């Protein structure tokens, strides 16, 4: 007869606790370490593209704001785009230019009777131009070029030369143009690290596109007035 007492239970082998071996732990650590090495570049790429997109949206918003400023005040308004001194370094950015003359609604009937175009050009010597502080583009975003004709791009350079956008009281813009914003942090093809902002001379409305967008081959806005 087989005994089922305590002695038989003690004779059964104890089951070993399950766990990872040293080799398995080393393999897991190696995989985790390799994965962590890949994370920073992924985040950097995401952040660089976000800053590039933000710069394009910022430029479009400023162009729209200056157009509205010109319509509201009844005088020419400008947006300056280029490189400015920031301490010992140079940065890319924008700033506003507007006149010290009161808005057209605050002036008398004679002033209100003037056409929008006349207000933009008359008594220029009496108007004092005021400008805002430079607003820098996001870090890692540069202005790669400016275009006034389809297929032709020109760099602003490293000096004090800037690009001026002029809006008139009737809501029109001086000319159509394109501006290329380029990420200096993305190590990819140029068309994949570029945002192009263009200005339609007929509607005076800006548009933003990813890649190397060209200006449409069309007549200047002045030929339609």
Secondary structure, 3 states (H helix, E strand, C coil): CCCCCHHHHHHCCCCCCCCCCHHHHHHHHHHHHHHHHHHHHHHHHHHHHHHHHHHHHHHHHHHHHHHHHHHHHCCCEEEEEEEEEECCEEEEEEEEEEECCCCHHHCCHHHHHCCHHHHHHCCHHHCCEEECCCEECCCCEEEEEEEEECCEEECCCCCCCCEEEEECCCCCECCCEEEEEEECCCCCCHHHCEEEEEEECCCCEEEEEECCCCCCCCCCHHHHC
